[in-house]
Amino acid sequence: MSQLYSSMKPTPMLKDELDIVIPTIRNLDFLEMWRPFFEQYHLIIVQDGDPSRTINIPKGFDYELYNRNDINRILGPKSSCISFKDSACRCFGYMVSKKKYIYTIDDDCFVAKDPSGKDINALEQHIKNLLSPSTPHFFNTLYDPYGDGADFVRGYPFSMREGAITAVSHGLWLNIPDYDAPTQLVKPLERNFRYVDAVMTIPKGTLFPMCGMNLAFDRELIGPAMYFGLMGDGQPIGRYDDMWAGWCVKVICDHMGWGVKTGLPYIWHSKASNPFVNLRKEYNGIFWQEEAIPFFQSVTLPKECDSVQQCYIELAKLVKEKLGKVDPYFIKLADRMVTWIEAWEELNAPKGTETNAPKGKDEKVTE
């Protein structure tokens, strides 16, 4: 009996309420490293690129695998809103998930170690971030007051200590920093080995560059705004997918009174992408962001917008009106933002009213 008990694995947090979404073009050998932390969760794998290519996934994981053919079959004409040959395709996984929470990670992200040498359970820390309140309306100088060993500092209003609902947990990376191409080119050998033991809430009214390689969010709360835009094949821009989503999400979270946290947990980013390829992808974005960021900083959503979908549709209108003057790409992007919401609502209709329930190409059961 004692041997049987010792072999039983403890049930991880939110086991039946969270999906892990992974975009990929390659075999997912990296999952072996994450097995102690991911094995009991359900995975949604979005295969980018050639749909005829076979992706090898280690045994023992419970997963759904979708490729471009599946996306086209499930969404029909609305599949035009999902990027091709770009990691932005991951947002399709957000759409077909039926769980409350999402954690998304890139396939070149490995398990990091804390300063004591212990493996970091990144998913567990994200869950702790999401399940505790945020402080977007008043900054706590001792970082997250809801974390272990911390509290509200002197002078923090007692009337605000209940905090706000946390919608997003944005994790960081050791080793290869998430730099843009020009910074990569001038600092090719720079690595990040600074482990900062801190989580903080990004203040209301402040934007941030969201990175999608180590990210968790409350899908039921903010999921409809987590659209990673039109990037990659056939588009004049790449590598701005997560940042576009982050700007939209932050504006909507500020409007709705929700919080966004950044800091812990860390993952180990193992591979630096080619800076010359990145520069080609980012070239337009480097110019356009100088127009896009002031636009998002100045956006005010109407008080009548009381759902994320309403906020996002309104934001799409403003993108077309204001950023459409910068480049016609933004007119197309705004149209696809609306398409995304339409597709989201079709696949996430109330129970009993579904018209097109998604079915994965391949579904595995934990062995």
C-alpha positions in Angstrom: 0.0 0.0 0.0 2.8 2.4 0.9 4.5 1.7 -2.5 1.2 2.4 -4.3 0.7 5.6 -2.4 4.2 6.8 -3.1 3.7 6.2 -6.9 0.6 8.3 -7.0 1.1 11.8 -8.4 -0.4 14.8 -6.6 -3.1 16.5 -8.6 -1.7 19.8 -9.9 -3.5 23.1 -9.6 -6.4 23.8 -12.0 -5.8 20.4 -13.7 -9.3 20.3 -15.3 -9.6 24.1 -15.8 -6.5 24.9 -17.9 -5.2 24.1 -21.4 -1.6 24.4 -22.5 -1.4 25.9 -26.0 1.8 25.3 -28.1 2.4 26.5 -31.6 5.1 24.5 -33.5 6.6 23.4 -36.8 8.8 20.7 -35.3 8.8 17.6 -33.1 8.0 18.4 -29.5 10.9 16.7 -27.8 11.1 19.7 -25.4 8.0 18.3 -23.6 10.2 15.6 -22.0 11.8 18.3 -19.9 8.3 19.7 -18.9 6.8 16.3 -18.3 6.8 16.6 -14.4 4.8 19.9 -14.8 2.7 19.3 -17.9 1.9 15.6 -18.0 -1.4 15.9 -16.2 -2.7 18.8 -18.2 -4.5 18.8 -21.6 -2.4 20.2 -24.5 -3.6 22.0 -27.6 -0.9 21.9 -30.3 -1.3 24.1 -33.3 0.9 22.9 -36.1 2.1 25.7 -38.4 3.4 25.3 -41.9 3.1 22.2 -44.0 0.0 20.3 -42.8 1.2 17.0 -44.4 4.3 16.9 -42.1 4.1 14.6 -39.2 4.8 16.1 -35.8 6.2 13.7 -33.2 4.8 14.1 -29.7 6.2 12.2 -26.7 4.0 9.4 -25.4 2.0 10.0 -22.2 0.6 13.4 -23.0 -3.1 14.1 -23.5 -3.4 16.4 -26.5 -5.3 17.7 -29.5 -3.3 18.5 -32.6 -4.6 21.0 -35.2 -3.0 21.9 -38.6 -4.0 24.3 -41.3 -6.4 21.9 -42.9 -8.2 21.6 -39.5 -8.3 25.3 -39.1 -9.8 25.8 -42.6 -12.3 23.0 -42.0 -13.5 24.3 -38.6 -13.6 28.0 -39.4 -14.4 27.9 -43.1 -14.1 31.4 -44.6 -13.4 32.8 -41.2 -10.1 31.0 -41.2 -8.7 34.1 -42.9 -8.2 35.6 -39.5 -5.7 33.0 -38.4 -2.1 33.7 -39.5 -0.1 31.1 -41.5 3.7 30.5 -41.1 3.8 32.5 -37.9 3.5 31.6 -34.3 0.4 33.9 -34.2 -1.5 30.8 -35.2 -1.4 29.8 -31.5 -4.5 32.0 -30.9 -6.6 29.3 -32.8 -5.9 27.1 -29.7 -7.4 29.8 -27.5 -10.5 29.8 -29.6 -11.1 26.0 -29.6 -10.3 25.5 -25.9 -13.1 24.9 -23.5 -11.2 25.6 -20.3 -11.2 28.7 -18.1 -7.5 29.3 -18.3 -4.8 29.2 -20.9 -1.0 28.8 -20.6 1.0 29.2 -23.8 4.6 28.4 -24.3 7.0 28.2 -27.3 8.8 25.0 -28.2 12.3 26.5 -27.6 11.5 27.3 -24.0 13.0 25.0 -21.4 12.7 24.6 -17.6 14.7 27.3 -15.8 16.3 27.0 -12.4 15.9 29.4 -9.5 19.1 30.7 -7.7 19.0 27.7 -5.4 19.3 25.4 -8.4 15.7 24.1 -8.2 13.6 23.6 -11.3 11.0 26.3 -11.7 7.4 25.2 -12.1 6.4 28.1 -14.4 2.9 26.9 -14.8 2.3 26.8 -11.0 3.6 30.3 -10.6 1.3 31.6 -13.4 -1.7 30.0 -11.7 -0.8 31.7 -8.4 -0.5 35.0 -10.2 -3.9 34.6 -11.9 -5.7 33.4 -8.7 -4.6 36.3 -6.6 -5.7 39.9 -7.1 -3.8 42.7 -9.0 -3.2 46.3 -8.0 -3.6 48.3 -11.3 -5.0 51.4 -9.6 -2.4 52.1 -7.0 1.2 50.9 -7.2 2.6 48.8 -4.3 6.3 49.5 -4.0 7.0 46.1 -2.4 5.7 44.5 -5.6 2.9 41.9 -5.4 1.3 42.4 -1.9 -0.5 39.1 -2.3 2.7 37.0 -2.7 4.5 35.1 0.0 6.5 37.3 2.4 5.0 40.6 1.1 2.1 42.9 2.0 0.8 46.4 1.4 3.3 49.1 2.4 2.6 52.0 4.6 0.4 54.6 2.9 -1.4 52.1 0.7 -5.2 52.9 0.9 -7.1 50.4 2.9 -10.1 50.9 0.6 -8.1 49.6 -2.3 -6.5 46.5 -0.7 -9.1 44.0 -2.1 -7.4 44.7 -5.5 -8.7 43.8 -8.9 -9.3 40.6 -10.8 -6.2 39.4 -12.6 -6.7 38.7 -16.3 -3.1 38.1 -17.5 0.1 36.7 -16.1 3.1 37.7 -18.2 6.3 35.6 -17.5 9.9 36.3 -18.3 12.9 34.5 -19.7 16.5 33.7 -18.7 19.3 33.2 -21.2 18.2 34.6 -24.6 16.3 37.9 -24.1 13.3 38.8 -26.2 15.0 41.5 -28.2 14.0 43.1 -31.5 16.3 42.6 -34.5 18.3 45.9 -34.3 19.1 45.2 -30.6 20.0 41.6 -31.5 22.4 42.8 -34.1 24.3 45.2 -31.8 24.2 42.9 -28.8 24.6 39.4 -30.4 26.2 37.8 -27.3 24.0 39.4 -24.6 22.3 37.0 -22.3 20.0 37.5 -19.3 21.1 35.7 -16.1 19.4 38.1 -13.7 16.7 36.3 -11.7 14.5 39.0 -10.1 12.2 37.4 -7.5 9.3 39.8 -8.1 5.8 40.0 -9.6 4.2 43.4 -10.1 1.0 44.7 -11.6 1.4 47.0 -14.6 -0.4 50.2 -13.7 -3.6 51.3 -15.4 -2.9 53.5 -18.4 0.5 52.0 -19.0 1.2 49.8 -22.1 3.8 47.0 -22.2 5.4 44.8 -24.8 3.7 41.5 -24.2 5.7 38.3 -25.1 3.7 35.2 -26.0 6.3 32.6 -25.3 5.6 32.3 -21.5 2.1 33.7 -21.0 -1.1 32.7 -19.0 -4.5 34.3 -18.9 -8.1 33.9 -17.9 -9.7 32.8 -21.1 -13.2 33.2 -19.9 -12.4 36.8 -18.9 -10.1 38.2 -21.6 -9.9 35.4 -24.2 -11.9 37.2 -26.9 -9.2 40.0 -26.9 -6.3 37.6 -27.2 -6.1 37.8 -31.0 -2.5 37.7 -32.2 -3.4 39.5 -35.4 -2.4 39.0 -39.1 1.2 38.1 -39.4 3.5 35.9 -41.4 2.8 34.5 -44.9 1.3 37.1 -47.2 1.5 39.9 -44.6 3.8 42.9 -44.6 4.8 42.3 -40.9 5.8 39.6 -38.4 6.9 39.3 -34.8 4.4 41.8 -33.6 1.6 39.3 -33.0 1.9 39.1 -29.3 2.6 42.8 -28.9 -0.5 43.7 -30.9 -2.5 41.4 -28.7 -0.9 42.9 -25.6 -1.8 46.4 -26.5 -5.4 45.5 -27.2 -5.7 43.4 -24.1 -4.2 46.1 -21.8 -6.5 48.8 -23.1 -9.5 46.5 -22.6 -8.3 45.4 -19.1 -7.9 49.0 -18.1 -11.4 49.8 -19.3 -12.9 46.8 -17.5 -10.9 47.4 -14.3 -8.8 44.2 -14.5 -5.1 43.7 -13.8 -2.1 42.4 -15.7 0.9 41.0 -13.9 4.5 40.7 -15.1 7.6 39.1 -13.6 7.8 35.6 -12.2 7.9 32.9 -13.5 11.0 32.5 -15.6 11.6 30.0 -18.4 14.9 29.2 -20.1 14.8 30.6 -23.6 17.2 28.3 -25.4 17.6 29.6 -28.9 18.2 32.9 -30.5 16.4 33.5 -33.8 18.2 34.9 -36.8 18.4 38.7 -36.5 18.5 39.3 -40.3 15.4 37.2 -40.8 13.8 39.0 -37.9 14.7 42.4 -39.3 12.9 41.6 -42.5 9.8 40.6 -40.5 9.9 43.6 -38.2 10.9 46.3 -40.6 7.5 47.8 -41.1 6.5 47.2 -37.5 9.5 49.3 -36.3 8.0 52.3 -38.1 4.4 51.5 -37.5 4.7 51.0 -33.8 5.6 54.7 -33.5 2.1 55.5 -34.7 0.3 52.5 -33.1 1.5 53.0 -29.5 0.3 56.6 -29.3 -3.0 55.4 -30.7 -3.4 52.8 -28.0 -2.3 55.3 -25.4 -5.0 57.7 -26.4 -7.9 55.2 -26.9 -10.9 55.7 -24.8 -13.6 53.0 -25.0 -17.3 54.1 -24.6 -18.9 53.3 -21.2 -21.5 51.3 -23.0 -18.9 48.7 -23.9 -19.4 46.3 -21.0 -18.1 43.1 -22.5 -14.7 42.2 -24.0 -16.4 41.4 -27.4 -18.0 44.9 -27.5 -14.7 46.5 -26.5 -12.8 44.6 -29.2 -15.3 45.5 -31.9 -15.1 49.1 -30.9 -11.3 48.9 -30.9 -11.4 47.4 -34.4 -13.5 50.4 -35.6 -10.9 52.8 -34.2 -8.0 50.8 -35.7 -9.6 51.1 -39.1 -10.4 54.8 -38.7 -7.1 56.0 -37.2 -4.4 53.5 -38.1 -5.9 52.8 -41.6 -4.4 56.2 -42.5 -0.9 54.8 -41.6 -1.1 51.8 -44.0 -3.9 49.8 -45.7 -2.7 46.8 -43.7 -4.5 48.1 -40.7 -7.8 48.3 -42.6 -7.4 44.5 -43.4 -6.3 43.8 -39.8 -9.3 45.7 -38.4 -11.6 43.6 -40.6 -10.0 40.4 -39.4 -10.4 41.5 -35.8 -14.1 41.5 -36.4 -13.9 38.1 -38.1 -12.0 36.8 -35.1 -14.8 37.9 -32.7 -17.5 36.3 -35.0 -15.5 33.0 -35.1 -15.0 33.1 -31.4 -18.7 33.5 -30.7 -19.6 30.7 -33.1 -17.2 28.3 -31.5 -18.0 29.4 -27.9 -21.8 29.7 -28.2 -23.8 28.9 -25.1 -24.4 25.2 -24.5 -27.2 23.8 -26.7 -26.7 26.4 -29.4 -23.5 25.3 -31.0 -23.6 25.1 -34.8 -20.0 24.0 -35.5 -18.4 22.2 -32.6 -14.7 21.7 -33.3 -13.1 18.3 -33.6 -9.4 17.9 -33.6 -7.5 16.0 -36.3 -5.8 13.9 -33.6 -6.7 13.3 -30.0 -4.6 11.3 -27.6 -5.4 9.9 -24.2 -2.8 9.8 -21.5 -1.1 6.4 -21.5 
